[in-house]
Amino acid sequence: MTIAERQTGVTAVPDTPSSVAAKQARRPRRLKPILSLDDFEPAARRFLPRSVFGYIAGGVETDWSLRANRSAFARWAFVPHMLVDTSARTTKRELFGHTYDAPFGIAPMGASGLAGFHADIAYARAAAAANIPFLLSGASIVTLERVAAANPATWFQAYLPPDRNEIAALLDRVRAAGYETLVVTADVPIGGNRENNIRNGYSSPLRPTLQLAIDALAHPLWLIETVGRTLMAEGMPYFENGRATRGVPVFSANAERSLTRDSLNWADLEWIRARWKGRLLIKGILAAADARRARELGTDGIFVSNHGGRQLDGAVSPLQVLADVAREARPMTVIYDGGIRRGTDVIKALALGADFVFVGRPFIYAAAIAEQEGIAHAISLLREEISRDLCLMGSTDLSDLATRVVEAKS
Ligand SMILES: Cc1cc2nc3c(=O)[nH]c(=O)nc-3n(C[C@H](O)[C@H](O)[C@H](O)COP(=O)(O)O)c2cc1C
């Protein structure tokens, strides 16, 4: 039974061709042309101001890692098996003792509420309804308590403050709100050099400049549907979850938000492990040696990730190192993120050693253009692709993929 089913008492009925057609007919106009995760990007580009779109879509410096995250998937190809009865195939996947309906979750994305109205609440609700995990960003602009109320199974991602007293206070708050899974992001000791943000007029907090005003006025739907509704509902939004107390406002002429935590190290993680009684994961691991350290200090899992190509430009694509890192990480849980856009990408990452994957940008685009319905649409597109791919590969589930993926030779 899914979390949503438990909460509502309504049991989901599997899709039949006629119910799929009915769903398509009921879909809002904005979602009708969206046939794949990649289709969300151009729609979001039209909806969002250039500054906000650039913040989401961009990588860092020359975008080597951003491009590598996608191109890494082309190195792998399938050897499908024929004449296998796959009529009972399933996309279900177990993670930390819970059986999810799909092997992917929604990655943490800071300031998502700037793209779509109450985006983090929409992610939380869509994830609960689809029975997939959602990891709330520590740079989100709605309180972690409200998100937990929308979906008590939400995980929390922390951008740790540099000071241990502040870390302790944040962890106490996260625990008190009922979160059981804490993910510490390790690959942001300092902000990446995102020149595209400067070029496009994006900053955090957003400065009220003439460039931003012109950009916003050129995107009136965003101004009304995202900004207008947020201001009506909340007044000024704030970065709510970086510390135990509220952070700076999202729009400000002079407030500063520090992204520096360059003294944070393994001793701090050891200290957190002793304090945090729930599940602990580290996000942003690319070196097998770091996976070993994480395992040795009693971490429950790692995210093999280069932050969507947004931190160190030239950082290896996580897919390239996934198999080696996963080998060193066992028996910890290994989660992959970076560049997943297709069901086949999910299958390749699982075949190379991931237990589960998370997806970023397509979900924030979906939240921007159609809120919870958009996110639900993105989830069902990806899940349906995985189910179709399993059938075409001659697999009934996601556990026997390792021998079906080989290195592609050009
Ligand atoms: C707009 C945006 C904001 C992000 N904010 C965070 C964040 O607050 N915390 C974090 O750990 N990762 C953050 N990430 C990285 C994602 O969690 C994830 O690692 C990455 O987006 C995966 O790559 P993909 O977008 O290609 O799926 C962000 C990514 C994007 C695109």
The ligand as an ORCA input file, in Angstrom:
! r2SCAN-3c Opt
* xyz 0 1
  C      18.207     24.296     -9.347
  C      19.004     23.279     -8.579
  C      19.169     23.432     -7.210
  C      19.880     22.480     -6.492
  N      19.965     22.611     -5.138
  C      20.542     21.640     -4.403
  C      20.506     21.685     -2.998
  O      19.914     22.576     -2.408
  N      21.119     20.683     -2.319
  C      21.763     19.641     -2.947
  O      22.313     18.763     -2.285
  N      21.778     19.561     -4.294
  C      21.174     20.524     -5.024
  N      21.150     20.414     -6.385
  C      21.714     19.217     -7.029
  C      20.639     18.131     -7.169
  O      20.216     17.672     -5.925
  C      21.128     16.929     -7.988
  O      22.355     16.479     -7.459
  C      21.297     17.244     -9.471
  O      20.376     18.210     -9.908
  C      21.097     15.971    -10.284
  O      21.296     16.219    -11.626
  P      20.108     16.415    -12.696
  O      19.539     17.773    -12.459
  O      20.835     16.297    -13.984
  O      19.091     15.300    -12.472
  C      20.470     21.370     -7.150
  C      20.308     21.233     -8.528
  C      19.576     22.160     -9.238
  C      19.380     21.958    -10.711
*
